[in-house]
Amino acid sequence: DVPAGLQTQQSILSAGKGVGIPSATGSGNIAAPVETATTLTAAQLVTSGVWKVGSYMEGTQNGTSKFDKFTFTFSANFTVTANENGSITQGTWYERVAVFYYGIPSYGSGPEGFGLSFGKKRPLSLLSKNLFCSKKTTTRIYLDSVNPAEDSHIVLVKM
């Protein structure tokens, strides 16, 4: 048996469709729907729209804020434009089968290799890595270093 007051609260919550409505238990908001993986390739995803770095981790070091001012536009001709408030830096990107030189990383492996190259200019040079796609959705691409010693993890987020 559910107390009458809680029944009313539950019916109000279910009418809210899970967007920013407090949960019946008071433990926070109801989560937004979970985004599911996509079968599109990373190349198909990045060449559509503008992207930003949603997360940049090296080991336990969070470097995401270094990329706050940047947006990225990937072209089908394998060039990438980094825009920092109107200041443009050109780079290149690729997609190919991932090659793991030092064994399979503990965080998994994927057949889709993905690489970025921006030269030596910081902070963009930090993105110049051989990576692989560990997970993809239509709005997020999770990239991890093929070298477990680097322990680098990047999440690109579609704007």
Secondary structure in CASP SS format (residue, H / E / C, confidence):
PFRMAT SS
TARGET T0000
AUTHOR 0000-0000-0000
METHOD secondary structure of the structure
MODEL  1
D C 1.00
V C 1.00
P C 1.00
A H 1.00
G H 1.00
L H 1.00
Q H 1.00
T H 1.00
Q H 1.00
Q H 1.00
S H 1.00
I H 1.00
L H 1.00
S H 1.00
A H 1.00
G C 1.00
K C 1.00
G C 1.00
V C 1.00
G C 1.00
I C 1.00
P E 1.00
S C 1.00
A C 1.00
T C 1.00
G C 1.00
S C 1.00
G C 1.00
N E 1.00
I C 1.00
A C 1.00
A C 1.00
P C 1.00
V C 1.00
E C 1.00
T C 1.00
A C 1.00
T C 1.00
T C 1.00
L C 1.00
T C 1.00
A H 1.00
A H 1.00
Q H 1.00
L H 1.00
V H 1.00
T C 1.00
S C 1.00
G C 1.00
V E 1.00
W E 1.00
K E 1.00
V E 1.00
G E 1.00
S E 1.00
Y E 1.00
M E 1.00
E E 1.00
G C 1.00
T C 1.00
Q E 1.00
N E 1.00
G C 1.00
T H 1.00
S H 1.00
K H 1.00
F H 1.00
D C 1.00
K C 1.00
F E 1.00
T E 1.00
F E 1.00
T E 1.00
F E 1.00
S C 1.00
A C 1.00
N C 1.00
F C 1.00
T E 1.00
V E 1.00
T E 1.00
A E 1.00
N E 1.00
E E 1.00
N C 1.00
G C 1.00
S E 1.00
I E 1.00
T E 1.00
Q E 1.00
G E 1.00
T E 1.00
W E 1.00
Y E 1.00
E E 1.00
R E 1.00
V E 1.00
A C 1.00
V C 1.00
F C 1.00
Y C 1.00
Y C 1.00
G C 1.00
I C 1.00
P C 1.00
S C 1.00
Y C 1.00
G C 1.00
S C 1.00
G C 1.00
P C 1.00
E E 1.00
G E 1.00
F E 1.00
G E 1.00
L E 1.00
S E 1.00
F C 1.00
G C 1.00
K C 1.00
K C 1.00
R C 1.00
P C 1.00
L H 1.00
S H 1.00
L H 1.00
L H 1.00
S C 1.00
K C 1.00
N E 1.00
L E 1.00
F E 1.00
C E 1.00
S E 1.00
K E 1.00
K E 1.00
T C 1.00
T C 1.00
T C 1.00
R E 1.00
I E 1.00
Y E 1.00
L E 1.00
D E 1.00
S E 1.00
V C 1.00
N C 1.00
P C 1.00
A C 1.00
E C 1.00
D C 1.00
S E 1.00
H E 1.00
I E 1.00
V E 1.00
L E 1.00
V E 1.00
K E 1.00
M C 1.00
END
